[in-house]
Amino acid sequence: MKFCAIVCEYNPFHNGHQYQIEQSLKQSGCDACLCIMGGNFSQRGEPTLCEKYARAQMAIAGGASAVVQIPTYFCTANAEVFAQAAIKIATSFANVTHISFGSECGDIRSLSELAKFLTKEPSFYKARIKRNLNDGFSLGRAKTHALQECIDAGLVKFTHPEVVSKLLDTPNNILAVEYLKVLFQTGRRDITPITIKRIDTSSSSSDAENFDYNLSSATAIRESVYKSKRIWNIRKFIPSEPYKIFANSMRSVGIPDLDLWGNLALYRLRTASPNDLALNYDVVEGIENKLITTARENVDYPAFIESCSSRRFTQSRIQRIVTACLLNLRSDYVKHIYEIDKLPYIKLLAVKNNKDVLSSLSECNTVLVSRKQDAIEAQNDPFGQILMYTEDKANSLYALLLDVNKDQQKDYITSDIYIKPLFIK
């Protein structure tokens, strides 16, 4: 079987995600969809609305054939690290022939042209980034301004410069460019990238007007659920079968307690030493001192995040840093993703109980963990042990945020690597 890989979070899975799966299979001509999904904490540095096995099951019900996980060490980092891990997973499978991702622009040519330019990062571009950083811009804004300056000065030419100049302003375009950068760096010409344009139903575009699905962003769905503690009002935005799985998860374990999450974060920062925090990923430029001081001055987590944020350190970046500090995601281990050609193992979360799917997935250049024996083999790698240990910490922390009984707590605390994937008919 030929697989089209989709990098995702599904936080939660909704109609737009089902549309992406359908379009990805249609445009790629592949037999099946392999979803490469983050774990229990998101790339925004927050606990996910429902746990990873429920989200994987929702993906299968929504049209995917298999779901594997991006380790927590990488799925909670910035877009560049997230993409490095995701593409290394995709290229580990011999039968992945395409990779699909959503983008605001829907223009694979412009995305590819920018990715190739950024892969080389010429000196004149770097110099402008450095100058913009010195002027107090965040890294993202510094890169956008530098790109526009290079285009205006005629130092670089693109087919559609008016499109390219805005690509680094929107989150999904940024991720798309990062995926393409890593893919080009691998030299894998046998994997074809495709992008599915994200449709904004609030606009008057013909795409939105002709769209058959009820759409809402995952952000809006999360905000609605957290506010009302109910899901009936977002039912139309989630496909029928995935909605049933989501509803069952809500009934059995609830959703993460964000107030508790904030209190745990503030406790960690208030009691930490600057030297300890400085070992964690993206704790740079003395931000550890501001985190500690601000945590001691605030009793409200959202207020703490806002107080720590600046043009240089956006709210999402601060949230990722806090997650790294809570889980002790050491900088050296995160950066190890740049030094390896493949991950020491890939965790299978859910798969259609189909011999062809399982057989095709088995053609993998690393350990695909679906049995206890696989887990034992994966632990022979020292880096594999580190990733597994952190995964267990992340799952234990996530369990504390849920309304679960003691028996359910044990399920989370049990080493995640030994938990069998969901085999779904």
N, C-alpha and C positions, 0 to 999 in steps of 0.2 A: 504494500500500500504506500502511496505517496502522501506525505503530510504537509499541510500548510500550518506553520507555527504562528501563534498570536501571543504577543506579550501583553499581560493584563494584570489587573488587580481585582476586578469584579466586586467592588465595594459599595453596594451590592450589584449582582448581575441584573441587568434591565433590558428593555426592548432594544435599545441602541446596540447593546452587545450582541444580542441575537441577530440583528441586522448585519453587524460586522462579520459574524461567523458565516452567515449565508452568502454575503457578498464575497468574502475571502475565498470560500470554496468555489463559488461561481467563476470568479476572475482567475483563480489559479488553476482550476481544473483538477484539483487534488481530490483524493478519495476520502480524506479525513482531516480533522483539525486537532492540532496539539496545542493546548493552552499552557503557557509558561507564566505562572501566577505567583505573586508575592504571598507571604505568610500571614501571620496574625497581626502584623503591624505594617502600616502603609508607607509609601514613599513620601507622604506628607508628614511622617513622624507621629502618627496617631494609631491607636488600636482600631482594627477594622470593625465594621458594624456587626458582622457575624464571623464565626471562626472559619478557618481555612478549609476544613473538610466539608462543611456545609456549602461554602462558596464553590468548591470544586464540584460537588454534587449538582449545584444549580447550573454550572457550566455544561455538564454532561447532559442534563435535562434540556438545556438550551441549544444543543446541537454539536457540542464538542465530543471528540472521541476519547481524549485522554487529557489529564491535567497533571503537570509536574510543578514543583515548587522552586522558586528562587530563594536561597537561604536568607535568613533574617539579617545576616551580616551585610548583605548587599541590597536587599529590597527596601531597606530603610535609609539608604544613602542617597546622594544626589543623582541627577539624571545620568551622568557619565558612568558612575559605578554601577547603577541599576542596569544600564544598557550593556556594559561589559559582561556582567553575569548572565543576563538574558540571552545574549547572542552566543556566548560560550556554551550555554545549554542547548540552544537551537542547533548549533553546528556539531554537537556531539552525536546527533542522530543521523544515520546514513540516509534515511528515507525522508528527511525534511528537504523539500525542493523549493519551497517558497516561505517567505516570512511576511506577515501582514501586520500593519499597525494603523491606528486612526490618526488623523491629522486635521487641523483646521483648514489647511489650504487644499488638500487633496491633489497636490501637484508633485508627483514622484520625481519629475525631471528637476524642478527647482530645489527640492529637498536633497536630491543626489548631488547637484552642482555645489550646493553650499557645504554638504558633508565632505566632498572631496577637497574643497578649499580649506576647511577647518582641519582636515586630517594633516595637512602640511603646515598650517599656521605660519605664513611667512613673517619675517622680522618686522615689516612695516605694520602688519596687523597687531602683532604682539606689543609693539611700542605704543600704539594707540590705546590698547586695552590697559596697559600699565598707567598711562597718563590719566585715563578716565577713573581708574581705581584710586589714584592719588587725589583726584577731585572729589572722592567720597561716594562714588557710585557703587551699587552692588555689582557682583561679578556679571550677572545676567545683563544689567543695563549697560555696563562697561563694554561688553561684547557687542551689543546691539548698536551702540553709538559708534564703536570702532568700525563695524561692518559698513554702516551708512557712510562714514567718512571715507573709507576705501573706495566705495562705489562712486561717490561724488568726485573723488580725486582721479578717477579713471585708472586706479591701480589694479582693479580686478573687474572682469566683465562676466555677466550672467545673461542667459537667454531672456529672463524676465526679472530684471533688477528690482522693479517695483514690488514684486512678490517676495524675492529673496530678502530684501532689506527688512521685512516685517516678520520673518520666520522665527526669530529668536524672542519674539514678544509674547508668544502663546505656548502653554505647557506641552500640549501634544505635538506641536511642530518641533519643539526643542527635543523631546524624547525621540521623535522620528529621525531627526538629524543625528542624534547620538547612536541610534541603532545602525544607521547607514554607515557612520564613521567606523564603528567596530567591524561591521561586515566587510567594508572595503579593506580594513587593516588585515583581516584574516586571509584575504585573497581568494575567498570562496566564490568563484564565478558560477558555481552550479546551484547556488541559492538565489532565487529571484525575489527582490523586494517589491511589494505592492502596498499602496496606501488607500484606505477607505476614508473618504471625506466625512467628517463629523457634521451632522445636519442640525442646524439650530432652528427649531420650530418656532422660536419667538420672532424670527425674521420673516420678511415677505418674499424670500427667494422662491423660485419655482421648485427647487429641490424640497423645501419644507412644505410647500403647498401640495405637492404630489406624493408626499410621504404617507404610507399606510399605517404607521405605528404611532401610538401615543408615546411621546418622548419626554423625558425629564433627565437632567444630569444626575449622576450618582451623588454629587454634593447636595443637591436639593432634596433628594430622597433621604439621605442621612439626616439632614437638618429637620425634615418633617418627622421622621421616626423618633429622633431624640427629643423633639419638642412635645409630641403628642403621646409617645410611648405606645402608639398603635400603628398598624400598617394597612388598615382597610382603605385609607385615603390615598395610598400610593399604589393600590392594587393594579390599576390600569396601566401603570408604567413598567410592570414586570410580567413576563410571559407566565402563562397559567401553571405549568409544572414547576418551574423555578420558584414561583410565588408560594406554592404549597410547601416546598422545602424551607423557604425563608420563614414562613409562618410557623412551621414546626420547630425551627430553631428558636424563634422568639418565645414560643410556649415553654420549651424545655430548659433553656439556659438564659433567656433574655438577651440584653445587649450590654456592652461594656459600660460600667459606671464611670463617666468622665470626671465626676467630682473626685472620686477615689483616685483615679489616674493622676489628676492634678495634685492631690495631696501627697501621693507617693513620689511624684517628681520633685515637689518642693522639699520634702524631707531629704531626698537623696542629695539635692544641691545644697541645702542648708548645713548638712553634716559632712560634706566632702571637703577635701583639701584641694587647693589649686593644682598641686602637683599630680594628684590622682586624676582629676578631670582632664588635665592636659594630655593624658595618654589616649583619650578617646577620640574617635574620628571627627574631624572638622573643628575641633576645639583649637582655634588658632588666634593669633593676634591679641592674646590676653583676654579673650572673651570669657574664660573660666572665672576670672575675678568678678566680672560684671554679673555672671550667672549666680554666683554665690551671694554677692551683695544684694542683688535684686530679689532673690528668693527669700532672703531674710527680711526684706522690707515689705513683701506682699503676702497676703493670705489667700488671694484669689489667683488661680492659675492663668486664666485668660488675661488678667491685668499684668501678671508677670511676663507673659509672652509679649504683650504689647510694649511693656517698658523696656524689654531687651532688644526689641526690633529696631532696625534703622535702615537707611538706604543700603548700607554695607551688608547687614545681616537681616534678611527678610524673615517674616513670621514663619514660613515653611522651613527655612534653614534653621531657625532657633528650635523649632519643634523636633527636627531631625537630630540636632545636637543633644537635646534633652533625652530623646529616646536612646541615643548612643551612650549617654551617661548612665541611664537607668539600667541598661543591659551590659554595660562595660564593653562596648564594641570598640576594641582597640584599633587605633589608626593603622598600625603596622599590618594587622591581619586584613583589614579592609583593602589596603593598597596591594595586598598579595594577589588580588584578582588580576592585576596588570602583569604579573610575573609568571602566570601559569597558562598553559594552552587549554586546559580543561579542568573542570571541577572534580574533586576526588570521588564524588557520588552525586546522583540526581535522585531526589525523593519523588516517587510516584504517589500522588494523592488520590486520584480516582481514574477509572478507565472503564470503557464499555467492555463487558464480558464477551469479547469476540476474539476468536483465535487469530484471525488475520491482523487485528490491531495489536495484540500482544506480541505476536511474532515479529511484526514490523518494528515495534518499539525496541525489541531485544537487540537490534543491530545498532548498538550504542558503544562509543569508545571509552566509556567509564562505567562505574558500577551503578546500575539502575536498581534502586532499593524498592523491592516489593515483598521481600520475605526476610525473616530474621537472619537467615544465612547471608543474604546480601548485606545486611547491616553490619554483621560481624566482619565481613570482608572489607567493607568501606572503612572500618575503624583501624585498619592496618596503616592507613595514611595519617600522619600526625595532624595535617591540616584538616582532614576529615573529622578527626576527633574534636578539634576546636569548634568546627561548624556545628557538629551534633550537640556538643555541650551547651553552646549558646542557644540552639533551637529549643532545648529543654528548658532553659531559663526563660526564654520568651514565652513558651507555652504556659509555664507555671505562673508567670506574671499576668498573662492574659486571663487565666482561670480565676485569679483573685478579683478580677474586674466583673465577673459574671455572677448571676444569681443561681449558683449550682449547689447541690448537696455534697456531702462528704464523699460519697461513692463517685460522683461525677468529677470531683476534684482529683481523685486518684487517677482517673482516666487521663487527665491532662498532665499530671505529674509523671506518670509512666513515660519512660523514654520514648519520645515521639518517633524516633527512627525505627522502633520495633512495631509501631502500629501499622497494621496492614492497610493497603489502599482500599478504597471503596470499589468493588467490582459490581458494575451496574448493568442490568439487562438492557 
